[in-house]
Amino acid sequence: MRSTTPQGNCDVIQREPGQKIRIASCSLAGCFGCHMSMLDIDELVVEVVHHLEYCRGPLNDVRELRDVDVGVVEGALCNEDNVKVLEQFRANCDLLVAVGACAINGGLPAMRNHFGLTACLKEAYLDAEGVVNPEIPRDAELPRLLNRVRPIQEVVKVDYFLPGCPPPAAAFTELFTALIEGREPAFDEDMVRFD
């Protein structure tokens, strides 16, 4: 049986012997650099697969999400679809981890907040050099943009933060090792960097 037990200010995943910890990940408005860094755990992946089950994310294109122990979220909130995905993660994940500068503070996507949504759309679709048929897209299939880019903790509760752009593989190694060992992760100062 899966449960969470309070320890400090956050919860730690407790599991029965042999039961894998279920992990899901998503990339909202970001560059996938955090997922690439997560893949850089190299040979630790051999140990991780015995203890963790990667059940949903861009690496396996599974869309269903339910009964997940840990959700790993990279990217900021730029449109309504980003918000829906994030809310689905919070509702279905016992712990939620914000990964990277975009998820934590808006990162590069939040640069548009200095100009306003209307000005950005006008610059990109109406005034840009070489635009043949100037028109701002209004297709119902396109997700509606938010007025400003937001970090994920403005919308949902976040349990852990892995800062960086992207966080180094060592931070993911510590996160996964802590989950396997049933303890809170401890991120050293050298794990917090922006490359």
C-alpha positions in Angstrom: 0.0 0.0 0.0 1.3 3.4 -0.9 1.1 6.3 1.5 2.9 9.5 2.5 4.3 10.2 5.9 5.0 13.8 7.1 8.7 14.4 7.8 9.8 18.0 8.3 7.7 20.3 6.1 7.2 17.9 3.3 6.1 14.3 2.8 8.3 11.4 2.0 6.9 8.4 0.0 6.7 5.2 2.0 6.2 1.9 0.2 6.0 -1.8 0.8 9.1 -3.8 0.0 9.4 -4.4 -3.7 6.8 -1.8 -4.6 8.0 0.8 -7.1 7.6 4.5 -6.7 5.5 5.9 -9.5 6.9 9.0 -11.2 5.3 11.2 -13.9 6.8 14.2 -15.6 5.6 17.0 -17.9 7.0 19.9 -19.7 4.8 23.0 -19.9 6.3 26.2 -21.5 10.0 25.4 -21.5 12.7 24.0 -23.6 12.9 20.4 -22.4 16.4 21.1 -21.0 15.3 19.8 -17.6 14.2 16.5 -19.0 17.5 16.3 -20.9 19.3 16.9 -17.6 17.2 14.2 -15.9 18.4 11.8 -18.6 22.0 12.6 -17.7 21.9 10.5 -14.6 23.7 8.0 -16.8 24.4 4.6 -15.1 22.2 5.4 -12.1 19.3 4.6 -14.4 20.2 0.9 -14.0 19.5 1.2 -10.2 16.6 3.5 -10.6 14.5 1.2 -12.8 14.4 -1.4 -10.0 12.8 1.2 -7.6 10.9 3.7 -9.8 8.3 3.3 -12.4 8.1 6.1 -15.0 4.4 6.1 -15.8 3.8 9.3 -17.8 5.7 12.0 -19.5 7.2 13.3 -22.8 9.7 10.5 -22.8 7.0 7.8 -23.2 4.1 9.9 -24.5 1.6 8.3 -22.1 -1.2 10.9 -21.4 -3.1 9.1 -18.6 -2.3 10.3 -15.1 -3.6 8.8 -11.9 -2.3 7.5 -8.6 1.2 8.8 -9.0 3.7 9.2 -6.1 5.8 12.0 -7.5 5.1 14.5 -10.3 8.1 16.3 -11.9 7.1 19.5 -13.6 9.3 21.7 -15.9 8.2 24.8 -17.6 6.1 27.9 -16.9 2.4 28.5 -17.3 1.8 30.3 -20.6 -1.6 29.1 -21.7 -4.8 27.5 -20.4 -3.6 24.0 -21.5 -0.5 24.4 -19.3 -2.8 25.2 -16.3 -5.0 22.2 -17.0 -2.0 19.8 -17.1 -0.5 21.3 -14.0 -3.8 21.0 -12.1 -4.2 17.4 -13.2 -0.7 16.7 -11.9 -1.4 18.3 -8.5 -4.7 16.3 -8.2 -3.0 13.0 -9.0 0.5 13.2 -7.5 1.3 12.9 -3.8 4.4 15.1 -4.2 5.0 17.7 -6.8 8.5 18.9 -7.8 9.1 22.2 -9.6 12.1 21.7 -11.8 14.1 24.5 -13.3 13.9 28.3 -13.6 10.8 28.3 -15.8 8.7 26.3 -13.4 10.1 28.1 -10.3 10.0 31.8 -11.5 8.8 31.8 -15.1 12.3 31.7 -16.6 12.8 32.9 -20.2 9.1 32.5 -21.2 8.3 35.2 -18.6 10.3 37.8 -20.5 7.1 38.5 -22.4 5.6 39.8 -19.1 7.6 43.0 -19.6 5.7 43.8 -22.8 2.2 42.6 -22.4 0.4 39.9 -24.4 -1.2 42.2 -27.0 2.2 43.8 -27.8 3.9 40.4 -28.2 1.2 39.1 -30.5 1.3 42.2 -32.6 5.1 42.1 -32.9 5.1 38.4 -33.8 2.1 38.2 -36.2 1.4 41.6 -37.5 4.6 43.8 -37.5 7.4 41.2 -38.0 9.5 41.5 -41.1 8.5 39.1 -43.9 5.0 38.4 -42.7 2.9 37.7 -45.8 -0.7 37.5 -44.4 -0.6 39.5 -41.1 -3.2 38.0 -38.8 -3.1 37.0 -35.1 -4.1 33.2 -35.0 -7.6 32.7 -33.5 -8.1 29.0 -34.2 -10.2 27.3 -31.5 -7.7 24.4 -31.6 -4.9 26.7 -30.2 -4.8 27.0 -26.4 -5.7 30.4 -25.1 -2.7 32.4 -23.9 -2.6 33.7 -20.4 -2.2 37.4 -20.0 1.1 36.8 -18.2 3.5 33.9 -17.8 3.3 32.4 -14.3 5.5 30.1 -12.2 3.7 26.9 -11.2 3.6 27.7 -7.4 1.2 30.6 -8.1 -1.4 28.0 -9.1 -0.7 24.9 -7.1 1.1 23.8 -4.0 4.7 22.6 -4.8 6.5 20.3 -2.4 10.1 20.5 -3.7 12.1 22.9 -5.9 15.0 21.9 -8.1 16.5 25.2 -9.2 18.7 25.7 -12.2 18.6 26.2 -15.9 18.6 23.3 -16.1 19.3 21.6 -12.7 22.3 19.4 -13.0 22.0 15.6 -13.2 23.4 15.5 -9.6 20.2 17.2 -8.4 18.0 14.5 -10.1 20.3 11.8 -8.7 19.8 13.2 -5.2 16.0 13.4 -5.8 15.7 9.8 -7.0 18.1 8.5 -4.4 16.2 10.2 -1.6 12.9 8.8 -2.9 14.4 5.3 -3.0 15.8 5.7 0.5 12.6 7.1 1.9 14.1 10.4 3.0 13.8 14.1 2.1 16.2 15.2 -0.6 19.1 17.5 0.4 20.3 19.7 -2.4 23.9 20.9 -1.9 24.9 24.4 -2.9 26.9 23.1 -5.9 23.6 21.5 -7.3 22.1 25.0 -7.6 23.5 26.5 -10.8 22.5 28.0 -14.1 24.5 26.8 -17.1 
